[in-house]
């Protein structure tokens, strides 16, 4: 079985992966940073920081677990339709 090569340029593929990695990194870090800022403002340290860290961990891990399915769907959209099979069939 041969795999079809992605027709996009390597720059396009690199930008897509860079965007994915940045998004996941922000999902992990941003809730904790926001929690820290709220802790400093409200004087409730460290509870909102800890809560934000757990929330970021949950959101980031959820994204990582969903990533293989997203990649498979993206691959299916980029793949050209198969020829044959139903090509010779006439519907009445």
N, C-alpha and C positions, 0 to 999 in steps of 0.2 A: 504494500500500500504506500503510495507516495503522497506527500503533503503538498498542497498548493502553497506557493510562496506568496507572501504578502506583497502586494503591488505598490504599497506606499514607500516613500523614501525613508532612509534611515534616520534623517532629521525628524520627520513626522513621527516615526515610531519612538524615538528618544524623547520627544516632547510629550507624547502621550504617557510614557512611563514616568517621566519627571513630574507630570501633573498628578498622576496616581499616587506617587510616593509623597509628594508635598501635601496632598489632601489627607492622606492617612496620618502623616506626622502632625498636621494641625488638629486632626480629630483627637489624637492622643493628648496633645499639649494644651490646646486652647481652653478647655474647661478648667484645668488646674490653674492656669494663669488668671482666668477670670475669677475663680474662687479665691485666689490669693489677693487680687485687687479688692474684692468685696470684703474679705476678712480685714484688710487694712482699713477700709472705709468704715465698716461697722464695728470693728474691734472684737470680732468673734473668732480670732485665730485659735487653732488651725482648722476648724471644722469645715468651713466652706472650701478650703484648699484640698482637704482630704476627700470631701464629697466630689469636688470637681475632678480630682485625680481618678477616683473610681468610675465616675461617669465617662471620662475620656477613655479610660481603659475599656469599658464596655462598648462604647461607640466604635473605637478603633478596631477592636477584635471582631465585632460584628461585620465591619467593612472587610476585614481581611478574610473572614470565613465566606463572605459572599463573592469575593473577587474571582475565584475559578469559574463560577456560573456566569458572571459578567463577561469574562474573557471568552468563554465558549459561545455566548450569544453574539458577541462582537465578531467573532470568527465566522459564524454562520451568516451574518449580514454581509461580510466582505467576500465570501466565497461565491463564485458565479454559479448559476443554476446548472444542475446536471443535465446532460443531453442523453437521450435514450429513454428506456423504460416506458413512459407514457407518450413518447413522440409519435409512434406509429398508430396509436389508438384513436379511433374516430368515435366521438360521442354522438348518439342519435337523438 
